[in-house]
Structure formats: structure tokens, C-alpha cells
Amino acid sequence: FSLSVTIPLRLQFPQGADSSTVSGTTVGGNDVSYTVFAFKDQVMSVTLQDLTGKAALSIYGFTDGQTFVRSDSGQKTYQFMLPSTQDYIIVVVPMRGNVVDYTMVVDIK
């Protein structure tokens, strides 16, 4: 059998800022995962920009496992009120294993 371990990169917000922008590449066509800690009742907005149009978002709660958006929906933007205080996992998922260059903006207020 094979075992795959994903360690998400923690998003850092500049001091006093409520948004963070990160750019990257889906190396080898693999998913790229990020984590961000936020409090209940804050509003999170995530926007994924990719030049090829061949990537989508997946977002879920780390502690409760609740899925908010699945990559198979093809969504590149998502906004929601956070139901609990926890880490949230945001995944950039390339479609069909494509290598994708992207920029993602995460805003939490």
C-alpha cells in the first residue's frame, strides 16, 4: 500500500491586515494545501486566480471535518460565515493533474 501525508502551509497575515495573498504552482499536478486559523462568526472569502482556468478550491474545517466547498464543483471563489473557531484547510486542486500557476487571496473579517 502507499501512504500520503499532506502538511498544509500556514497562511500568515501581515500585522494589522485582514487578508493574505499567496502565489504558487501545483508541482507535478498535485494539490497544494494551506491552513488558516479563524474565529467563529468571522467571514472568510477565498478567491483563486489561475491563468489556465484548470484549478478549483476545496475548503473544510480541520477539527470538525465539515466540507464547505468541494473541488468537483469547479468553484474559484467562496465566501461564508465561519461556524466554529478552528483551523480551516484551503486546497488548490488542479483539474486532471494539470500543472497550474495560481494566486489566491484569503480575506477574514
C-alpha positions in Angstrom: 0.0 0.0 0.0 1.0 3.6 -0.1 0.6 6.4 2.4 0.4 10.0 1.5 0.8 12.7 4.2 -0.2 16.3 3.5 1.2 19.1 5.6 -0.6 22.4 4.8 1.3 25.6 4.7 0.1 28.1 7.3 -1.0 31.4 5.8 0.5 34.4 7.6 -1.4 37.7 7.6 0.7 40.9 7.8 0.3 42.6 11.2 -3.0 44.5 11.2 -4.1 43.1 7.9 -7.3 41.0 7.3 -6.2 39.4 4.0 -3.3 37.4 2.7 -2.2 36.7 -0.9 -0.2 33.7 -1.9 1.1 32.6 -5.3 2.3 29.2 -6.3 2.4 26.3 -8.7 0.7 22.9 -8.4 4.0 21.0 -8.8 3.6 17.7 -10.6 -0.2 18.5 -10.9 -0.6 17.7 -7.2 -2.9 19.6 -4.8 -1.5 22.4 -2.7 -2.9 22.8 0.8 -3.0 25.8 3.1 -4.3 26.3 6.6 -5.6 29.4 8.4 -6.9 29.8 11.9 -10.1 31.9 12.3 -12.8 32.5 14.9 -16.5 31.6 14.9 -18.7 34.2 13.2 -15.9 35.7 11.2 -16.5 35.9 7.4 -13.9 34.2 5.2 -13.6 35.0 1.5 -11.3 33.0 -0.8 -10.5 33.9 -4.4 -8.4 31.7 -6.6 -7.0 33.1 -9.8 -5.2 30.8 -12.3 -4.2 31.7 -15.8 -5.3 28.4 -17.3 -8.7 28.0 -15.7 -7.8 24.5 -14.7 -8.0 24.6 -10.9 -10.6 24.8 -8.2 -11.0 25.2 -4.5 -11.7 22.8 -1.7 -12.3 24.1 1.8 -13.0 22.2 5.0 -12.7 22.6 8.8 -9.7 20.8 10.3 -11.3 20.0 13.7 -14.8 19.2 12.7 -14.1 17.9 9.1 -17.1 19.9 7.7 -16.7 20.5 4.0 -17.7 23.9 2.7 -16.8 23.6 -0.9 -15.6 20.6 -3.0 -13.2 20.9 -5.9 -15.5 19.0 -8.2 -17.9 22.0 -8.1 -15.3 23.9 -10.0 -15.6 27.0 -7.7 -12.8 29.5 -7.7 -14.4 31.9 -5.2 -16.2 31.2 -1.9 -17.4 33.3 1.0 -19.0 32.0 4.2 -19.5 32.8 7.9 -17.3 30.5 10.0 -19.4 28.1 12.2 -16.6 27.5 14.7 -13.2 28.6 15.9 -10.6 26.3 14.3 -8.1 25.9 11.6 -9.6 25.9 8.1 -7.9 23.9 5.3 -7.9 25.5 1.8 -6.8 23.3 -1.0 -5.9 24.4 -4.6 -6.8 21.4 -6.7 -5.6 21.2 -10.3 -8.1 19.6 -12.7 -6.9 16.3 -14.2 -3.4 16.6 -12.8 -2.5 19.8 -14.7 0.3 22.0 -13.6 -1.2 25.3 -12.7 0.3 28.7 -11.7 -2.1 30.5 -9.3 -2.6 33.4 -7.0 -5.0 33.0 -4.1 -6.4 35.7 -1.8 -7.8 34.9 1.6 -9.8 37.6 3.4 -11.1 37.1 7.0 -13.1 39.8 8.8 
